[in-house]
Amino acid sequence: MILVRNNLKKIRTERGLSLGKLASQTKLSKTTLSLIESGYSDPRLSTVFKLCKVLNLQVEDIFPFMN
């Protein structure tokens, strides 16, 4: 899911968050986040909701094709 990987990394870096800091805030592993960002893994819906909550985003921000 290329859009998720590009948007997640872009949003994370724009906010000055390291992979470790986002992992800690979401209670997800750095490996999981890295796999999502690199496109090797598609996030579960529960993961997307965790990311949205921590990053104060709407699902549409991570999946721009929904707009």
C-alpha angles and dihedrals in degrees: 000000000000096000092058094049094048095044096044095052092043093050093044094050093043088057092049094243122149119218089251094052093050090046090053094048094047096037088233122128122258086236092057092049092045092051090051093047093048093048096244093115135033114223122245116240090250088055092051090052091050091050092048092050095049095041093041092237139140119237087248089063091062095036103041093176088074092070 
